[in-house]
C-alpha cells in the first residue's frame, strides 16, 4: 500500500536549513557542518520524491522507504523546533524583550554546553538515518524529477469516446441534458469568439455520460454540421490536441503524417472553415492559462454558433477557459438513485420477490450519496445475488472505495488526488482528521495546516501564511474535493464539507497516520501522528500515551476524569492541541508541549491560565471561546512572540486586555479589545492593563475588532491606536457598553472618537452607546465617500446626544444602514446639489426610534433626474419616525421587496402610489392605530405573497376575510395574517 509523502514538511525543513536564522544557530552551537550535510542529503532525497510516490504503488519496498523517510522527517522537524525554541530563549530576557546582552550570560552557563552536546548527538543520529535512506535511492532506481509549477501529474491511460454506454439505464440526467443543449443552442457566439459550456463535477458524477447524451441528441446532431470528440485527460499539449481534433473531424490518422504544427493548423482551418461545429473536450485538467491560450489560438472559430463543450472536475479549469459560471453537476436525488440501483441489481420484477433485499438495498443506496459511479458499481456486484448475507456484507462495509473490479471507485477518485500539486496533497489528506459530514471551518483548517508546517511561504511579499492557506483551501474547493457550506456576503467561503467518498479517499491515503478514536479503538499503530475524538469517550484511550502525536483534536465534551497532566504531557511532539472539557484549572503539563502551534481551550471553566503558558514560543493560535469564568491573563503575554490568532469572545469575566499585547506584532486575529477602568486603587492591576495605545503596532490585524469600554479611554490614547494604519481591518465596532452610566464628558467622548478614524479599506462600522454631542469629523466630512469608500455596512444605536447624522448617502458601496434609538437626531447631513447618486448601492434600510428625525437629505429626489436615488433598495423597515418622512421613504424605490412599518401613529392611510411598488413581496404593518384603509392600488401588487397586520384595529376590521371593505384589495395575496395585537 502506498504511503503519504511528507512534501510540505520536507520543503519547510530545507527552507529553514537555508535561512539566516539556522546559519546563526549552526555557528552558535557549533553544528554548522552537520546542518550543511543534512541539507545536502535532504535535498538529494527531496528531488526523487515524485518518482518514489509513483513507484511505491507497485513496490512494497519503496513504500517502506517512504515510511522510513517520513519518520526521519518528523524527527528532524522536532529537532529544528527545539533549536529554534532555545534560540528564542537565548535572545529574549525574562520580560520577553529581544536583546543581545543575554548572549554572554548564556555562553557562560553550563546549560549551553549540555544543550550543545545533546543536540549534536540528535543531529548526528538523524543524519545517519537520512544517509541510509539516501543510499537506497540507487537501489530502487529513483530518478530526480523537475517539478513544473509544483504539479505532480501522473500519466494515465484513460480514453473516452462519444458513444453512449447502453448496457445500463441512465437515470436522472434528462433535465441536465435539456439545460446543456439549451446553452449550446442559444445565441452568444460570434465570428470572432467561440462560445464555451463547461460542465464541472466530482469524479464519478457522470460528466462524460452527460456529454455523450448531449453529443448524440438528434437536435444537436441536426443543429451542428460537424461534431468532434476529444478525450483530453492530463496531457494538455496543443499540437496533440489539434491532431486529435483533426482525427475526429476527418476519421483519418493524421498523426502518421508527421506534419508541423503550422500545417496541422492549416488543415484544421480547411476542415472547420464555414461550418457550425461542436467540439467536446472531455476530462480536462489543464490549469495553465498560457497552454490554453496557445491551443485556442490554433482553433478556427468556424461558422456563427460553433461551441465547445468541456467536462472537468475543477472550476479553476473553467476559469482558465474564460468561463466564470460553469454548469455544476449535482449528485442524483434519492428516488433517482434507487431507480438506477434497482435497474442494475434486480432483473425485471425480481425486486417483488425479495422485499428483504429491497430494504437492505435502500440502506445501501443511502450510503452511495447519489454518486452514479458508486451506484453502478455496487448494483453490478449484487446482480444475480439473492442471499441476504451477500447484501449485508456490502451494507456493513465501512468504505465503498475498494469495491468493484480493479477498485473502480477508488481508481476514479484517486485521479483527483494524483493530479494535485505536491503542496496540496498533505493538506487534503490531513482532512481525514474530521468525521464524515463534519462542517470544517475554513479559518480553523488553515490554522491547522499552518501549525503542521504544510503551508509554503509565497514568493509574493504581500502574501502571508494565512493568504497561502486560503489559496490552498480555494484550490481544493475548485477541484471538487471540498464543497462549500457557508458563504459570506462577499462570496468568501466560510466553511466546507467533504463528500463521504472523498473522505474515504483521504482516509485511504493516510491510512493509520490519521485516526478518529472511538470507544472500540483498542490499538493505535506506532506510526499514528494525528488523532481526533468526536464522540464522548468512556475513557481516554491509554494507547495514545507515549505516541508521537502531532495533532490531538478533541471536539467532544468529556468530564474532568479524562484529562490528566500525565496524559497531556505525553504528547511532547504535538503541534495541535484542542481539548473540550470543563476543568476548573488548566493542566500545567501544557507548558511542556514546546512544539505547540495551535491551542484551543474553549469551553473551559478555569479562571486563569498557568503562567508558564507564555513559554510556548512557537504558539500561533490560542482559542479561549466560551470560557465563562476566565478573568485573568497570565503575566508576560508579550513573550508569545509568534502568536497570530488570539480568539476570545464576550463569554467570560475579563475586564481588560493585558499590557504588552502591542508587542505581538504578528497578531492578526483579536476579536475583542477590552479597556479596563484604571481609576481604582489596585496599582498592580493598573500596570497589567493595556491601553488603546497597545494597538499602535498591530498593523496586521484582520477581520473584526470590537473595542469595548471606550468610557475608560482618553483622547490621547485613541490617537496612539493608529487605526488609520490597519489596512487589513474589515469590521470595526466602537462600543461604550461596559459601563451602565458613563461619567465621561461629551467632548472627551468626541475626542476619543476623533482618534479612532479607521483605514479607508474598512467595510463595516458599528457604533454603540456613543454619548458625544456630535459625530467625529472623519464621519461628518463632506467627502465621506473618499474617506471610507469601501463601507458596505453601517450600524449605529443608542447614540442619544448627536443631532446630525453623517452624509451616508454619499457612500458608493453601502448596502446596509441600520439606525436604532437615536433620539436626538434631527437630520442627515447632505449636499442637495451633488450630481452623484443618493444611496446608489443601498439594499437594506432600517430606521427604528428616531422620533425627531425630520430631514433625510435630497427630499426632492423625484424631481432630480441627474442623481438617481435608491436604485437598489429592497428591504425597508421603519419604526416610530415622522409620518411625512415615513411616506417619503416608502416612495423612493420601486425595487422594494420587503416593507415593514411599525409605531407610526400619525399614519392614517397608505397612498395610492403604493401600487408602483411592483416588486413588493412582503408587507408588515404593526401598531399603527390610526391606519384606517388600504387603497385599491394594492390589487396591482401581483408579487405580494405575505401581508401581516397587527395592532391596527380599524384596518383589521376592514380587512376581514370576505366581508371587510378592503378585502377585495388584498384577496389575491396567498398568505394573510391579521392579529388584533
Buried (B, 14 or more C-beta within 10 A) or exposed (E): EBBBBBBBBBBBBBEBBEEEEBBEBBEBBEBBEBBEBBBEBBBBBBBBBBBBBBBBEEBEEBBEBBBBBBBBBBBBBBBBBBBBBBBBBBBBEEEBBEEEEBEEEBEEEEEBEEBBEEBBEBBBEBBEBBBEBBEBBEEBEBEEBEBEEEBBBBEBEEEBEBEBEEEBEBBBBEEBBEEBBEBBBEEEBEEEEBBBBBBBBBBBBBBBBBBBBBBEBEEBEEBBBBBBBBBBBBEBBBBBBBBBBBBBBBEEEBEEEEBEEEEBBEBBBEBBEEBBBBBBBBBBBBBBEEBBEBBBEBBBBBBEBBBBBBBBBBBBBBBBBBBEEBBBBEBBEEEBBBBBBBBBBBEEEBBEEBEEBBEBBBEBBEBBBBBBBBBBBBBBBBEEBEEBEBBBEBBEBEBBBEBBEEBBBBBBBBBBBBBBBBBBBBBBBBBBBBBBEBEBBBBBBBBBBBBBBBBBEEEEEEEBBBBBBBBBBBBBBBBBBBBBBEEEEEEEBEBBBBBBBBBBBBBBBBBEBBBBBEEEBEEBEEBBBBBBBBEEBEEBBEBBBEBBBBBBBBBBEBEEEBBBEEBBBBBBBBBBBBBBBBBEEBBBBBBBBBBBBBBBBBBBBBBBBBEEBBBBBBBBBBBBBBBEEBBBBBBBBBBBBBBBBBBBBEBBEBBBBBBBBBBBEBBBBBBBBBBBBBEEEEEEBBEBBBBBBBBBBBBBBBBBBBBBBBBBBBBEBBBBBBBBBBBEBBBBBBBBBBBEEBEBEBEBBBBBBBBBBBBEBBBBBBBBBBBBBBBBEBBBBEEBBEBBBBBBBBBBBBBEBBEBBBBBBBBBBBBBBBBBBBBBBBBBBBBEEBEEBBBBBBBBBBBBBBEEBEBBBBBEBEEBEEBEBBBBBBBBBBBBBBBEBBBBBBBBBBBBBBBBBBBBEEBEBBEEEBBBBEBBBBBBBBBBBBBBBBBEBBBBBEEBBBBBBBBBEBBBBBBEEEEBEBBEBBBEBEEBEBEEE
